[in-house]
């Protein structure tokens, strides 16, 4: 009996392995190359990496900016398929999570479907190993819609591919006739800290709502209105430019009010050289003037840089600058339920920020 049992067990295991191999062989994986990536500056069309900064800027920007610029924040790929199951597998080179931001937000992907001007969302089962895999099952045979896959917000993607059953068709979408992009230069908040999944970052919500590509040039702790990044931004023929850097430009021992004023003015001048009439949005610190926030010194820091930014904006308007807009912290209206820590929004807070930008930009871009 023991020998027969061994034979039966071996036969069963062989059949399972055969089925597994057969199942894998029935799926075709399509590599995601640089040519199909969206949410990046036009200069990145000639780059191989799945990052946000062109290779020529290595050495021109600080190492911290360069390294964060390899993260895939705001990058996405659009595609069509009639498959009921979509498998995404990829590898990353950084840590999978942070103490205040989950693995699914730092290193995960997120899948949406646009059909008849309505966005739908699918959850996926995931495995975070050397090769990360998301499986989106039982999503229906959506033959007319366009899928959008958002890449990780806070990790560097080494390679990525999308798989569907061999019997189903698949094609990447070439958005040659898309609207002019909205370019965002910002901090950790704009990069996506600290949402639960990439689609909840305010820049990605904005892109879906306005149907504009949003180019996310936000660098955690390093959104400082630096010239190489400003020059890159100015190359884009954008619908609007958003400067949301005040959270990383505190007034204090390292920077006085006059220096902050000079940084803001210089940033606007850089954009205006090539785009004298395009809208530019300046944004107050999203966590300034938060009612109920007990940490007074921190709040005072946020409010000080915001007040300097607003004073600079007001002066520029009086001097005759046109198409310059201010998004006030009070308009964003974060509250004590909006963040995971001193400043970084949760999903609820991110949506508040997104809706504030949507309201403003709908008026500007109408």
N, C-alpha and C positions, 0 to 999 in steps of 0.2 A: 504493500500500500504506500509505503514511504517513497519508493521509486516512482510509482504512478503519479503521486502528488507532485513530486518534483518536476516531472514531465509536463503536467497540466499547468503548473505555475509558470514554467519557462515559456510554454506556448502562449499563455495569457500575456506575459510581459512582452513577448515578441510582437504580439498583435497590437498591443497598446503603442509600442514604439513605432510600428509600421503606420498606424493611424496618425500618430503625431507627425511623423515625417511627411506622410501623404497630405495632412492638413496644411503643413507649412508650404509644401510644394504647390498647393493650389492658390496661394496668395502672391500677388505681384506687388513689389515695393518700388515706389517711384522716388528717386533722390530729389531733395529740395535744393536746387542750386541757386546761386546768387541772382541769376537772371529772373527768377520768379518771386523773389522776396520784395515786400512792400513795407512802407513805413521807414524808409531810409532816404538820405539825401541823394540827389542825382549823381553825385560823384561816386557813390557806392555801387553804381551799376556795373562798374568795371572791376570791382573787388571780388575776391573769392571767399573771404571770411564771412561768417554770419554775425557780423558786428555792425556798429553804427558810425565808426570813425574811419576815414580813409587812411591807408598805410602811410601816406606822406606826412601825416600829422604825428607819427611816432617820433618823439624827440623834440617836437615843437610844443606839445602840451605836456603838462606835468604827468609823471608816471601814474598817479592816482586817477587822473582824467582818462588817460589812455586805457588803463586796465578796465575801468568802468565802461568805457566806450566799446569794449568787446562784449559786454552784456547785450542781450537781445531785446531789451525793453522796447515795446511798441512795434516790433517787427512782426509781420504776419504774412501768410500766404493764402491766396484765394484759389479755390479749385471746384470742379464739378465732378460728381460721380453719382451713379444710381445704386451704389452699394448700401446694403443694410448694416454692414459692419465696417468700420474704418479703424485701422491700427496705425498708430504713430510710434515710431521708435527712434531714439536719438541718444547721444552722449553729451555730457557736459564736463567742464574742466574745473569748476569751483565747488565750494561747499553746498550741500543740498538745501540747507535751511539756515535761519538765524534765530536767536533767542526770542525775538518778538515777531517773526514772520514765518509762516508754515512752509513746508516743503512744496506744497502745491502752488504757492504764490511765488516762491523764490525760483523754483526749478521746474514747475509744471507747465503744461500747455493747456489751451482752452479752445473749445470748438463751438462755433456758431453757424447758423444757416440763415441766409437772407432769401426770402421768398415772398414775392408780391409786396415789396417794401416793408416787410415785417421780419424782425430778427427773432430767431428761435435759438435755443441753447440745448446742448446735449452734455450730460455728465459721462465721464469715462472711468472705468476701473483702471488702476495704475499699479505699476511695480517700479520702485526706485532702486535700481541696481546699477552695475557698471553700464549696461545698456538700459535706459529708461524706456518703459513701454506704457502707452495709454491705449485702451481698447474701448471704442465707442460702439456699443451693440444695440440692436433692435431700434435703430433710428429711422427706419422706413426707407423706401426707395424714392428718394427726393430727386426727381429727374429734371426739375426746372429751376431749382434754387442754386445759389452759390454758397459754398462753405467758406468760412474764414477760420483759420487756425492761428491763434496767437502763440508766439514763442515765449520762453521764460523771461521774466522781468529782471531777475537779479543773478543770472548765470550766463556763462559763455557756452554757446552750443558749438560742438566740434563738427557734428554731422547730424542730419535728420532725414528721415524718409517716411513716406505715407504708403500704407499697403491696403489693398482691397482684393477681394476674391477675383481670380482670373477670369471668371465669367462676367464680371461687371466692368463697365467702362470708366475711365478716369482721365481728366485733363486739367492742367493748370489754366487759370484765367489770366489773360493778358489785358490789363486795364489801361490800354493806350489812350483812351478818351476820358480818363478820370479827371475830376476837378483839380484845380491848383491846391497844393497841400497847405496845411496849417503847421507852422514850425514852432516847437516849444523848446525853450532853453530854461532848464530848471534844476531842481535839487532832488533829494531822495523821494520827496512827496510826488513829484511828477514822474520820477522813474518807476514808482509803483509801490513804495513802502507805505503801509504794510497790508496789502489786500490778501485775500484767501486764494485768489486765482487770477491769472493775467487779464481776463476780460473785464475785471472790475477796476482796473487802473483808470483814473479819470481821463487820461488821454485816449484810451481805447473806447471808453463810453462816448466821448466826444466824437471820435471818428465814425462810430456807428450811427450816432444821432444826426450828424450833419452830412454824412456821406462824403466826407473829405478824408483823404489820406492825412494822417497826423504823423509828423516826423518828430520822434521823441529824442531830444538831445538834452536829457537830464542826467545828472551825475551825482550820486549820493554823497552829500557832504562837500561837493566840489562844484556847485553851480555858482560861479563867481564872476560872470560877465568877462571872461578872459578873451583876449583878442583873437587867437587862432580859431576858437569856436565861433566867435562872432563873424569872422571872415567866412567861415564855412556856411553859416546861416545866411549871410548876405548873398551867397551864390544862388540860393533857391528863389525862384520866381513864385513866391507863396501867395496864398489868399490873405494870410495874416501872420504876424509874428508875435509870439507870446514870450515875454521876459518875466519869468517867475522865479527869480533868484534871491529875493530878499531873505528867505530862511537861512541862507548861507552867507549873508552879508551883514552880520551884526555890527552895531556901532559899539566900539569899546577900545581897549588898548591897541589892537591891531589895525583899527580903522575908525577914523573920526567922521563926523557928519559931512564935512567938505569932501573927503575922499569918496564916500559913498555917492554923494551927488555927482562927482566927476565920473565915476564908473557908469552910472545910469545915463548921463548925457553922452558919454563916449560910445556906449552901446547903441543908442538911438542914432547917433551920427553915422556910425558904421553901416547900419542898415539903410539909412536915408541916402547915402551916396549912390546906391544902385536902385533904390526903391523909394523915391521921394513922396509918392502918394499912397503907398500901401499901408493898411492899418497895423499899428503896433499897440499891443496891450501890455501895460505894466500892472503887476499884481501885488497887493499887500500880502504879508505873511498870513497864510490861511488860519493859523492858530492864534493870531492876535485878537485881543478884545473878546476872548472866550468867557462867557458868563459862568460863574461857578468854579473857575480854575483857581486852586488854592496856592499854587506855587508862584508867589508874587514876583520874585526876581526874574524868573524865566519869562513870565508874561510881560514884564516891563521891557525886557530885551526885544521881544517880538514887536511890541508896540512902538519902540523907539525907531527901529529900522523902517517900519511901515510908515511912521510919521515923516521921516526924512524922505522916503520915496514919494509920498503924496505931495510933500512940499516941492520937490523937484518937478513932479508932474504939473502941479499948478503953475509954477513959474514958466515952464515950457509952453503951456497953453496960453498964458498971458503974452508970451513973446511971439505968438502967432503960429505955433506949430499945429498942423492939421493932422487929422486921422490918427490921433494919439488918444488912447483910452485907458482908464483906470478901473481895475476890478478891486473893489473894496473888501477888506476882510469881513466886515459886517454883512456884506451881501452874501458871502459864502456861508456865514452863520454856523460855524462848527459849535458844538456844545460838548458837555462832559461825556456824552455817549459816543462821540465821533472819532476818538483816537485810541490807539493801543498804548501810548506813552505821552511824552511831553508835546509831541507835534505830529507824529505819523498817523494818518487816518486809517480807520478800519474800513470795511466795505461801505458801511453807512455814511461815514465821513467822505469817502471818495465820491460817492454819488452826489453828495451835497456840492462838492467842488465842481464836479462835472456839470451839474445842472446850472450852476452860476455862470460857467463859461458858455454853456449852450445858449442861455438867455441873452448874454451879451453879444456873442458872435452871430447869432441869428439876426440881430438888429444891424450889426456892422456889415454883414455879408449879403443882406437881402437885395 
